[in-house]
Amino acid sequence: MMPRLLPHRAGPAGRVAVLLVLAAAAAASGQNVVDDSPETRRAEPTQVKAEDVEALVRETPDFAARPRGSEAARAAAKLNAHVAALVAGYPWKAFHNTLGISGYEAYFNHPDGMFYALSIALPQVRPETAAATKRLLAQELPEFPPFAVTGFANLEGQAREAYDVPAGVRLSGRGKAASAFGVYAFWAYVHWAGAADAVKPAWDALRERMQPVLDGPYAFDPANAKYVNDEAQRLTGDLAGLVGLARLARLAGDAETGARARARARELLELRVNLERTNPRILEATRSASKSLHISKLARYCDLAPEVGRTLDRLSEGVGRTRVTAFREARNAWYLAFSERMIGGENWVSPPHLGRALMTTATFLEDLPADRLLMFLDVPWCQADFYFVEKCAYALWAAGGRPWKPVE
């Protein structure tokens, strides 16, 4: 029930009553929300064919499409300003987010996110911003390649936050890759920055990075609803990494590795598709914060490459789309930075990974129209917000007509 507002002429006591009613209403909207999507429909498991993998590898979103409309122009200006400031202020400390009872989180501390976000933004920023971005990425590639396991030092660089974070509260150490998504991010860099010359010098390191994914049995059970270590994120990101590896193998002239990448991608794609088809438990417990109390994650939609998202929608017979739509519509402030908690319990804010996952699914599973996606570009969580760059690039791609193009 909506609170009934008192007339404007109410005295001090009345105004206090209004504040108390509104405070109670606000608290009610932020209760311990841990439920999954109300949509629990399942589909039978399926087998993935070799042609499904070829379709997955063959095309990519054309982020160079020219967006149309005044709202798209505003979004492009936001994107350019954010990227220009990110590049000019580099390097940055990890973004520190305080959840509440779940503790603290560190974000944007791995080059996979930086290389991916900045690469897909290159076609939409101004030429001078694109040139500066390419220089930064080329400069950082030798020491911080996006496919590395270890990332940036959390405490090095300038602060991203618009608030003071006591030094003793910040998480130390270095970022660590959650999956092999960084191999896909490297391919995105090579493709959108025109950096094909970077492939052969990095090829041995890339093959070594992907060896654990290529060899031996892949441990994942689509029916398991009790994972707590972001296993579904690893599966999704490793699949993206195999897509990137297959494409990079052609540039490296290594047909054998390309064939192995496709064969393994078929296995992981089948696991990921059947996770979507058979397991409606899309919200999982996670240990990605400093404490493991009351924190949840849409792990299966984190590190989701656009091509994988489109393929999941096609091969899951709409089951995945229906679930994420119901989940997103039940949390209509999901896209706001520092929004009141919408997953997990007894925290002050929702984690940034929630908004990232839902923007990706809104774009590539739900196929929401561009005018809807542009509405989700509110404000970033911080300076140098990789997820904000992704959001802008996705919305501008949709505003350009959602074109896909062959990967040469």
GUKE-162147 format. One record per residue (C-alpha): x, y, z; residue in one letter. Coordinates in Angstrom, 1 decimal, decimal comma. Layout:
PT       x       y       z  r
PT       X       Y       Z  A
...
***
This chain:
PT       x       y       z  r
PT     0,0     0,0     0,0  M
PT     1,3     3,4    -0,9  M
PT     1,7     5,9     2,1  P
PT    -0,9     8,7     2,2  R
PT     0,9    12,0     2,2  L
PT    -0,3    14,7     4,7  L
PT    -1,4    18,1     3,3  P
PT     1,4    20,6     2,8  H
PT     0,0    22,8     5,6  R
PT     0,7    20,1     8,2  A
PT     2,8    21,3    11,2  G
PT     6,1    19,9    12,5  P
PT     4,5    16,9    14,1  A
PT     2,7    16,0    10,8  G
PT     5,9    16,4     8,8  R
PT     7,7    14,0    11,2  V
PT     4,8    11,5    10,7  A
PT     5,3    11,7     7,0  V
PT     9,0    11,0     7,3  L
PT     8,4     8,0     9,5  L
PT     5,8     6,6     7,1  V
PT     8,1     7,1     4,1  L
PT    11,0     5,6     6,0  A
PT     9,0     2,5     6,8  A
PT     7,9     2,2     3,2  A
PT    11,6     2,5     2,1  A
PT    12,7    -0,2     4,6  A
PT     9,9    -2,5     3,3  A
PT    11,2    -2,3    -0,2  S
PT    14,7    -3,4     0,9  G
PT    14,0    -6,5     2,9  Q
PT    16,1    -9,6     2,7  N
PT    15,5   -10,4    -0,9  V
PT    17,1   -13,8    -1,7  V
PT    14,4   -15,4    -3,9  D
PT    15,1   -16,5    -7,5  D
PT    13,0   -15,6   -10,5  S
PT     9,4   -16,7   -10,0  P
PT     9,6   -18,3   -13,5  E
PT    10,6   -22,0   -12,9  T
PT     9,8   -23,5   -16,3  R
PT    12,3   -26,0   -17,5  R
PT    13,2   -27,6   -20,8  A
PT    14,7   -31,0   -21,4  E
PT    18,5   -31,3   -21,8  P
PT    19,7   -31,0   -25,4  T
PT    22,8   -31,8   -27,4  Q
PT    24,9   -29,1   -29,0  V
PT    26,0   -29,6   -32,6  K
PT    29,2   -28,6   -34,3  A
PT    27,3   -26,1   -36,4  E
PT    26,1   -24,4   -33,2  D
PT    29,7   -23,8   -32,3  V
PT    30,5   -22,5   -35,8  E
PT    27,6   -20,0   -35,5  A
PT    28,9   -19,0   -32,1  L
PT    32,4   -18,3   -33,4  V
PT    31,5   -16,9   -36,8  R
PT    29,7   -13,6   -35,9  E
PT    30,1   -10,8   -33,4  T
PT    28,1    -7,6   -32,6  P
PT    29,1    -4,7   -34,8  D
PT    29,9    -2,1   -32,2  F
PT    30,8     0,4   -35,0  A
PT    27,1     0,7   -36,0  A
PT    26,0     4,4   -36,0  R
PT    23,4     4,9   -33,2  P
PT    20,4     7,1   -34,0  R
PT    18,5     9,6   -31,9  G
PT    19,1    12,3   -29,4  S
PT    19,2    10,0   -26,4  E
PT    21,9     7,9   -28,1  A
PT    23,8    11,1   -28,8  A
PT    23,7    11,9   -25,1  R
PT    24,8     8,4   -24,2  A
PT    27,7     8,6   -26,7  A
PT    28,8    11,9   -25,0  A
PT    28,6    10,2   -21,6  K
PT    30,7     7,3   -22,8  L
PT    33,3     9,5   -24,4  N
PT    33,7    11,6   -21,3  A
PT    34,0     8,6   -19,0  H
PT    36,5     6,8   -21,2  V
PT    38,6    10,0   -21,7  A
PT    38,7    10,5   -17,9  A
PT    39,5     6,8   -17,3  L
PT    42,5     7,0   -19,7  V
PT    43,7    10,4   -18,4  A
PT    43,6     9,3   -14,8  G
PT    45,1     5,9   -15,2  Y
PT    46,2     4,0   -13,0  P
PT    43,4     3,5   -10,6  W
PT    42,9     1,7    -7,3  K
PT    40,4    -1,1    -7,2  A
PT    36,8     0,2    -6,6  F
PT    35,9    -0,4    -2,9  H
PT    32,2    -1,2    -2,3  N
PT    30,8    -1,7     1,2  T
PT    27,8    -4,0     1,1  L
PT    27,0    -4,3     4,8  G
PT    26,9    -7,6     6,7  I
PT    28,5    -9,3     3,6  S
PT    31,6    -7,1     4,1  G
PT    33,6    -5,4     1,3  Y
PT    34,2    -6,0    -2,4  E
PT    36,9    -4,9    -4,8  A
PT    36,0    -4,3    -8,4  Y
PT    37,8    -3,3   -11,7  F
PT    41,1    -4,9   -10,5  N
PT    41,8    -7,1   -13,5  H
PT    42,8    -6,1   -17,1  P
PT    40,2    -8,5   -18,6  D
PT    37,5    -6,0   -17,7  G
PT    39,5    -3,0   -18,8  M
PT    40,6    -4,4   -22,2  F
PT    37,1    -5,7   -23,0  Y
PT    35,2    -2,6   -22,0  A
PT    37,6    -0,1   -23,7  L
PT    37,9    -2,2   -26,8  S
PT    34,2    -2,4   -27,6  I
PT    33,9     1,3   -26,8  A
PT    36,6     2,3   -29,3  L
PT    34,2     2,7   -32,3  P
PT    31,8     5,0   -30,4  Q
PT    34,2     7,5   -28,8  V
PT    35,8    10,5   -30,5  R
PT    38,9     9,9   -32,6  P
PT    41,2    11,6   -30,1  E
PT    39,8     9,5   -27,2  T
PT    40,1     6,3   -29,3  A
PT    43,7     7,1   -30,1  A
PT    44,6     7,7   -26,4  A
PT    42,8     4,5   -25,4  T
PT    44,7     2,5   -27,9  K
PT    48,0     3,9   -26,6  R
PT    47,1     3,0   -23,1  L
PT    46,1    -0,6   -23,9  L
PT    49,2    -1,1   -26,0  A
PT    51,3     0,3   -23,2  Q
PT    49,7    -2,0   -20,6  E
PT    49,6    -5,2   -22,7  L
PT    53,1    -6,5   -21,9  P
PT    52,8    -6,2   -18,1  E
PT    49,0    -6,7   -17,7  F
PT    47,6    -8,8   -20,5  P
PT    43,9    -9,4   -20,2  P
PT    44,4   -13,2   -20,3  F
PT    46,6   -13,3   -17,3  A
PT    45,4   -15,0   -14,1  V
PT    46,7   -12,2   -11,8  T
PT    45,5    -8,7   -12,2  G
PT    46,2    -5,2   -10,9  F
PT    47,3    -4,4    -7,3  A
PT    44,2    -3,3    -5,4  N
PT    46,0    -0,4    -3,6  L
PT    48,0     1,1    -6,5  E
PT    46,8     4,2    -8,3  G
PT    44,3     7,0    -7,5  Q
PT    41,0     6,4    -5,8  A
PT    37,9     5,8    -7,9  R
PT    35,4     6,6    -5,3  E
PT    33,5     9,8    -4,7  A
PT    33,9     9,1    -0,9  Y
PT    36,8     8,6     1,4  D
PT    37,8     5,0     2,1  V
PT    40,1     4,5     5,1  P
PT    43,3     2,7     4,1  A
PT    42,8     0,0     6,7  G
PT    39,4    -0,9     5,2  V
PT    40,5    -1,4     1,6  R
PT    41,2    -4,9     0,4  L
PT    44,8    -5,6    -0,3  S
PT    46,4    -8,0    -2,7  G
PT    45,8    -8,2    -6,5  R
PT    42,8    -9,0    -8,7  G
PT    42,4   -12,5    -9,9  K
PT    40,6   -13,7   -13,0  A
PT    37,3   -15,4   -12,4  A
PT    37,5   -17,3   -15,7  S
PT    39,2   -17,3   -19,0  A
PT    37,1   -14,4   -20,2  F
PT    40,3   -12,4   -20,6  G
PT    41,2   -14,5   -23,7  V
PT    38,0   -13,3   -25,3  Y
PT    38,8    -9,7   -24,1  A
PT    42,2   -10,0   -25,8  F
PT    40,5   -11,0   -29,1  W
PT    38,2    -8,0   -28,7  A
PT    41,2    -5,8   -28,3  Y
PT    42,9    -7,3   -31,3  V
PT    39,7    -6,9   -33,4  H
PT    38,5    -3,4   -32,4  W
PT    42,0    -1,8   -31,9  A
PT    43,3    -3,3   -35,1  G
PT    46,1    -5,0   -33,2  A
PT    46,5    -8,2   -35,1  A
PT    50,3    -7,8   -34,8  D
PT    49,9    -8,5   -31,0  A
PT    48,7   -12,1   -31,5  V
PT    51,8   -14,0   -32,5  K
PT    54,0   -12,6   -29,7  P
PT    51,4   -13,6   -27,2  A
PT    50,5   -16,9   -28,7  W
PT    52,5   -19,2   -26,5  D
PT    51,2   -17,4   -23,3  A
PT    47,7   -17,7   -24,6  L
PT    47,9   -21,4   -25,2  R
PT    49,5   -21,9   -21,8  E
PT    46,7   -19,9   -20,2  R
PT    44,0   -22,0   -21,9  M
PT    45,7   -25,4   -21,3  Q
PT    43,6   -26,1   -18,1  P
PT    40,4   -25,4   -20,1  V
PT    41,4   -27,5   -23,1  L
PT    42,8   -30,5   -21,3  D
PT    41,0   -33,1   -19,1  G
PT    37,4   -33,4   -18,0  P
PT    35,6   -30,1   -17,3  Y
PT    34,1   -30,2   -13,8  A
PT    30,6   -28,7   -13,9  F
PT    27,2   -30,1   -13,1  D
PT    24,2   -28,2   -14,5  P
PT    21,9   -29,7   -12,0  A
PT    23,9   -28,6    -9,0  N
PT    22,0   -25,8    -7,2  A
PT    24,5   -25,5    -4,3  K
PT    27,6   -24,0    -5,9  Y
PT    29,1   -21,1    -3,9  V
PT    32,3   -20,4    -5,7  N
PT    31,0   -18,8    -8,9  D
PT    31,4   -22,0   -10,8  E
PT    28,7   -20,9   -13,4  A
PT    30,6   -17,7   -14,0  Q
PT    33,8   -19,7   -14,6  R
PT    31,9   -21,9   -17,1  L
PT    30,4   -18,9   -18,9  T
PT    33,7   -17,1   -19,0  G
PT    35,7   -20,1   -20,1  D
PT    33,3   -20,6   -23,0  L
PT    33,9   -17,0   -24,0  A
PT    37,7   -17,7   -23,7  G
PT    37,4   -20,6   -26,1  L
PT    35,5   -18,5   -28,6  V
PT    38,3   -16,0   -28,4  G
PT    41,0   -18,7   -28,7  L
PT    39,4   -20,2   -31,8  A
PT    39,4   -16,8   -33,5  R
PT    42,9   -15,9   -32,4  L
PT    44,2   -19,3   -33,6  A
PT    43,3   -18,4   -37,2  R
PT    45,3   -15,2   -36,8  L
PT    48,2   -17,1   -35,4  A
PT    48,1   -19,7   -38,1  G
PT    47,6   -22,5   -35,6  D
PT    44,8   -24,7   -37,1  A
PT    45,4   -27,5   -34,6  E
PT    44,7   -25,2   -31,5  T
PT    41,7   -23,7   -33,3  G
PT    40,2   -27,2   -33,8  A
PT    40,8   -28,1   -30,2  R
PT    39,2   -24,8   -29,1  A
PT    36,1   -25,6   -31,2  R
PT    35,8   -29,1   -29,9  A
PT    36,1   -28,0   -26,3  R
PT    33,7   -25,1   -26,9  A
PT    31,1   -27,6   -28,0  R
PT    31,4   -29,5   -24,7  E
PT    31,2   -26,3   -22,6  L
PT    28,4   -24,8   -24,7  L
PT    26,3   -27,9   -24,1  E
PT    26,9   -27,7   -20,3  L
PT    26,0   -24,0   -20,4  R
PT    22,9   -24,4   -22,5  V
PT    21,7   -27,3   -20,3  N
PT    22,3   -25,2   -17,2  L
PT    19,9   -22,6   -18,8  E
PT    17,4   -25,2   -19,9  R
PT    17,2   -27,4   -16,8  T
PT    18,2   -25,4   -13,7  N
PT    16,0   -22,4   -12,8  P
PT    18,1   -21,5    -9,7  R
PT    19,7   -18,5   -11,4  I
PT    20,6   -16,7    -8,1  L
PT    23,4   -18,5    -6,2  E
PT    25,3   -17,9    -3,0  A
PT    28,8   -16,5    -3,6  T
PT    32,0   -15,9    -1,6  R
PT    33,1   -12,9    -3,7  S
PT    32,9   -10,5    -0,8  A
PT    35,1   -10,3     2,2  S
PT    32,5   -12,2     4,2  K
PT    30,2   -14,9     2,9  S
PT    27,1   -13,8     4,8  L
PT    23,9   -13,1     2,9  H
PT    25,4   -12,5    -0,5  I
PT    24,1   -13,8    -3,8  S
PT    25,1   -13,5    -7,4  K
PT    23,7   -14,1   -10,9  L
PT    26,9   -16,0   -11,5  A
PT    25,8   -17,7   -14,8  R
PT    25,3   -14,3   -16,4  Y
PT    28,6   -12,8   -15,3  C
PT    31,5   -12,9   -17,9  D
PT    28,8   -13,5   -20,5  L
PT    30,1   -12,6   -24,0  A
PT    27,4   -11,3   -26,4  P
PT    27,8   -14,2   -28,7  E
PT    27,2   -16,7   -25,9  V
PT    24,2   -14,7   -24,7  G
PT    22,6   -14,8   -28,2  R
PT    23,3   -18,5   -28,5  T
PT    21,9   -19,3   -25,1  L
PT    18,6   -17,5   -26,0  D
PT    18,4   -19,5   -29,3  R
PT    19,2   -22,9   -27,8  L
PT    17,3   -22,6   -24,5  S
PT    13,9   -22,3   -26,3  E
PT    13,2   -19,0   -24,5  G
PT    13,5   -20,5   -21,0  V
PT    16,4   -18,3   -20,0  G
PT    14,9   -15,2   -21,5  R
PT    11,6   -15,7   -19,5  T
PT    13,5   -16,3   -16,3  R
PT    15,7   -13,2   -16,5  V
PT    12,8   -11,0   -17,6  T
PT    10,8   -12,0   -14,5  A
PT    13,8   -11,6   -12,3  F
PT    14,7    -8,2   -13,7  R
PT    11,1    -6,8   -13,6  E
PT    10,8    -7,8    -9,9  A
PT    13,8    -5,5    -9,2  R
PT    13,1    -2,3   -11,2  N
PT    15,9    -0,3    -9,8  A
PT    18,6    -2,8   -10,7  W
PT    20,5    -0,5   -13,0  Y
PT    21,0     2,3   -10,4  L
PT    24,4     2,6    -8,7  A
PT    24,2     2,3    -5,0  F
PT    20,6     1,2    -5,2  S
PT    18,9    -0,3    -2,2  E
PT    19,7    -4,0    -1,9  R
PT    17,8    -6,2    -4,3  M
PT    19,6    -9,5    -3,8  I
PT    21,1   -10,9    -0,6  G
PT    20,0    -9,8     2,8  G
PT    20,9    -7,3     5,5  E
PT    23,1    -5,2     3,2  N
PT    22,8    -1,5     2,4  W
PT    23,3    -1,7    -1,4  V
PT    23,2    -4,2    -4,2  S
PT    26,5    -5,4    -5,6  P
PT    27,6    -3,9    -9,0  P
PT    27,8    -7,4   -10,6  H
PT    24,0    -7,5   -10,4  L
PT    23,6    -4,5   -12,7  G
PT    26,3    -5,8   -15,1  R
PT    24,7    -9,2   -15,4  A
PT    21,2    -7,8   -16,0  L
PT    22,4    -5,2   -18,6  M
PT    24,1    -8,0   -20,5  T
PT    21,0   -10,3   -20,4  T
PT    18,7    -7,4   -21,2  A
PT    20,7    -6,7   -24,3  T
PT    21,5   -10,2   -25,6  F
PT    18,9   -12,6   -24,1  L
PT    15,9   -10,3   -23,8  E
PT    16,6    -8,1   -26,8  D
PT    15,1    -5,1   -25,1  L
PT    14,7    -2,1   -27,5  P
PT    17,3     0,6   -27,6  A
PT    15,1     3,2   -25,9  D
PT    14,7     0,9   -22,9  R
PT    18,4     0,1   -22,7  L
PT    19,3     3,8   -23,0  L
PT    17,1     4,5   -19,9  M
PT    19,4     2,2   -17,9  F
PT    22,4     4,5   -18,3  L
PT    22,1     6,4   -15,1  D
PT    25,4     7,3   -13,4  V
PT    28,5     5,1   -12,9  P
PT    29,4     3,6    -9,6  W
PT    32,7     5,5    -9,7  C
PT    35,3     6,9   -11,9  Q
PT    36,9     4,4   -14,4  A
PT    33,8     2,1   -14,1  D
PT    34,3    -0,7   -16,6  F
PT    30,7    -1,8   -16,3  Y
PT    29,4     1,7   -17,2  F
PT    31,5     1,6   -20,3  V
PT    30,0    -1,8   -21,2  E
PT    26,5    -0,6   -20,6  K
PT    27,0     2,4   -22,9  C
PT    28,5     0,3   -25,6  A
PT    25,6    -2,2   -25,5  Y
PT    22,9     0,5   -25,5  A
PT    24,6     2,4   -28,4  L
PT    24,9    -0,9   -30,4  W
PT    21,2    -1,5   -29,9  A
PT    20,5     2,1   -31,0  A
PT    22,5     1,4   -34,1  G
PT    20,1    -1,4   -35,1  G
PT    21,7    -4,4   -33,4  R
PT    23,8    -5,5   -36,4  P
PT    26,1    -8,5   -36,3  W
PT    29,0    -9,0   -38,6  K
PT    31,2   -11,9   -39,7  P
PT    34,5   -12,4   -37,9  V
PT    37,2   -12,4   -40,5  E
***
